[in-house]
């Protein structure tokens, strides 16, 4: 499984942060428009994964105040010339890492920046994975990663209200991932997405304990709420 530590900007599929992600849960942010005007949020309709250069998100673990911090750095070119977004993620006090995202056909997609990777798949050389939808609806589902031997299905359910540290959000969608690997089934999440904001929190299980990560600081386009907390490392044991 190649999820990075958190689901939003990271939120996923990046080998450099695999070990940190496994600390949180035995299974396992996000973004971007690789197209014209990609840094402007679409306010004409629902958009649950907006992306703007300079956007930031900090998540805090409600159990111990450990942190995850994500920043949209801007555009880069993938090896094949596709415009994608680089996102910096800082997990607790770990050194910052960079992951890559873009949007196609209404999906937020995680990608590798080149095809020289152990994760390349037949017909999917950049290991693309459909993390989320820009405009989800209750009951939606899709296969996350194409051409993989491990099937991961994402399902969507409606959450009327979700309270985080920095705000209370209405009409949230929860995304839950179900992975089938070697005859075993693992369920991860849910991850919570708010309209015109993006990821605002997620839940995780580790050694029988339930952890809740919630937004404490958000900067999305012209919207800013909350304030950053000091970086703190997650210590699960």
Secondary structure, DSSP 4 states (H G I P E B T S, - for coil): ----SSSSSS-S--GGGHHHHHHH-S------B-STTTTS--TTS--SS---TT-EEEEEETTT--EEEEEEEEEEE-TTS-EEEEEEEEETTSPPEEEEEEEETTEEEEE-SSS-STT-BTTBTT--EEEEETT--TT-EEESBTT-SSEEEEEEEEEEEEE-SS-EEEEEEEEEEEEEETTEEEEEEEEEEETTTEEEEEEEEETTEEEEEEEEEEEETTEEEE-PPPP------
